[in-house]
Amino acid sequence: MANGMKIRAQLKNGVTEVKVLMSHPMETGRRKNDFGELEPAHFIQLVTATLNGKTVMEAQWGTGISKNPYLTFRLRNAKAGDRIGVRWTDNKGQGDAIETEVISA
């Protein structure tokens, strides 16, 4: 699922706000298709964020997250020019990652 993400990290008043849009179907395993068959579960299980290669946030997700999830979180101690990375892995072993540079507002 390469290139299925968008990211922005903006520093303002000492706090960096990171916004990430992830492209993923996020199937619960309980929805039926047009033929009455259950769609198999397919959802993001683990999201990890890094600042200059060091883990700063880790989230374990389940089936309660909507399709194409949008994640926002804030960091302190990041500076303009630092690198923010976000990576996810789903229940089928697929994943995606993206990285960006912190910009000043």
C-alpha positions, -999 to 999 in steps of 0.1 A, spaced: 0 0 0 29 24 -7 20 60 -11 -13 56 7 -5 83 33 -2 121 36 15 138 65 21 174 77 41 185 108 39 222 118 57 238 147 38 267 165 45 281 199 67 252 209 43 225 200 44 205 168 11 193 154 13 162 132 -16 153 109 -17 120 91 -42 107 66 -39 69 60 -56 51 31 -70 18 43 -103 -1 40 -106 -8 78 -130 -37 74 -144 -51 107 -152 -86 95 -189 -81 102 -200 -63 71 -218 -82 43 -211 -76 7 -237 -75 -21 -238 -113 -22 -245 -117 15 -211 -129 23 -190 -115 52 -161 -93 42 -130 -106 60 -115 -84 87 -88 -61 74 -77 -33 98 -47 -13 110 -34 -28 143 -3 -8 151 6 28 144 41 41 154 54 77 152 90 86 154 109 119 159 144 117 144 142 79 144 132 76 181 97 63 189 75 90 204 40 75 200 26 40 196 -11 32 192 -28 -2 190 -60 0 169 -89 -24 163 -120 -26 142 -136 5 157 -116 29 135 -132 43 103 -121 38 67 -91 60 57 -83 71 92 -71 106 100 -48 109 130 -37 141 147 -12 143 176 10 169 192 47 168 203 69 190 224 107 193 220 106 191 182 124 217 162 120 230 126 140 206 104 135 175 126 121 144 109 87 129 119 79 95 106 46 75 109 43 37 101 14 14 104 9 -24 102 -24 -42 97 -38 -76 106 -27 -91 73 9 -81 77 7 -52 52 19 -18 61 30 17 50 52 45 62 58 81 55 82 108 68 83 146 67 102 175 80 89 197 108 81 232 94 77 264 114 44 282 112 
